[in-house]
Amino acid sequence: MDILRPEQIITVAAFLGLLLLAAALLRTKGGALKSRLTAGRRMDVTEVASLGPSDRAVLLRIDGREFLVLTSKRGTPQALPLGDMPAPRGPEATA
């Protein structure tokens, strides 16, 4: 009794070949595909950072403007436009 039959080996090899071909296509054409999928979008999540077990900071770009959204399970989300923030005060402002 054979553990692996030749048709099983051929099936696995064909599947892996198709998987590698798809990975190569995504690597070469991935930028064009992403731009096509995101065309016409007005809002983009630039970055998400965890501030704690229930708190997050989300950087959004909406119509070319950036916003910082602070969310928590216990409170109301806060949205701050980044272009309108005052200059920081203190020792880090002079550095």
C-alpha positions in Angstrom: 0.0 0.0 0.0 1.5 3.3 -1.1 1.2 6.3 1.3 1.3 8.8 -1.6 -0.1 8.0 -5.0 1.4 9.8 -8.0 -1.9 11.7 -8.7 -1.8 13.2 -5.2 1.8 14.4 -5.7 0.8 16.0 -9.0 -2.2 17.7 -7.4 -0.1 19.1 -4.6 2.6 20.3 -7.0 0.0 21.9 -9.3 -1.6 23.7 -6.4 1.8 25.0 -5.1 2.7 26.1 -8.6 -0.6 28.1 -8.9 0.0 29.6 -5.5 3.5 30.7 -6.4 2.3 32.1 -9.7 -0.4 34.1 -7.8 2.2 35.4 -5.3 4.5 36.5 -8.1 1.6 38.3 -9.9 0.6 40.1 -6.8 4.2 41.1 -6.1 4.7 42.6 -9.6 1.2 44.0 -10.2 0.2 44.7 -6.6 0.6 48.5 -6.8 -1.6 48.8 -9.8 -4.2 46.5 -8.2 -4.1 48.5 -4.9 -4.5 51.9 -6.7 -7.5 50.4 -8.7 -9.2 49.2 -5.6 -8.6 52.5 -3.7 -9.6 54.8 -6.5 -12.4 57.1 -5.5 -11.9 56.6 -1.8 -12.1 59.7 0.3 -11.0 58.1 3.6 -8.0 56.1 4.4 -6.7 54.6 7.7 -3.1 55.5 7.8 -2.0 53.9 11.1 -3.5 52.3 14.2 -1.7 52.1 17.5 -2.7 50.4 20.7 -2.4 52.6 23.7 -3.6 50.0 26.2 -5.9 47.0 26.5 -9.0 49.0 25.6 -7.5 52.2 24.1 -6.5 52.9 20.5 -5.2 55.8 18.5 -6.2 55.9 14.8 -4.6 58.2 12.2 -7.1 58.9 9.4 -6.7 60.8 6.1 -9.9 62.3 4.9 -9.9 64.4 1.7 -6.2 65.2 2.1 -6.5 66.2 5.8 -5.3 64.1 8.7 -7.2 63.4 11.9 -6.2 61.6 15.1 -9.1 59.6 16.5 -8.7 58.3 20.1 -11.0 55.5 21.0 -11.7 53.7 24.3 -14.3 51.1 25.4 -15.1 53.2 28.4 -15.5 56.6 26.8 -16.5 58.7 23.8 -14.2 58.7 20.8 -12.3 62.0 20.3 -11.3 63.3 16.8 -8.6 65.9 16.5 -7.6 67.6 13.3 -3.8 67.4 13.1 -3.3 70.5 10.9 -5.0 72.7 13.5 -3.1 71.6 16.6 -1.1 74.2 18.5 2.7 74.0 18.8 3.9 71.9 21.7 5.2 73.6 24.8 7.9 72.5 27.1 11.4 70.9 26.7 10.5 68.9 23.6 9.5 72.1 21.8 13.0 73.5 22.0 14.7 70.3 20.8 
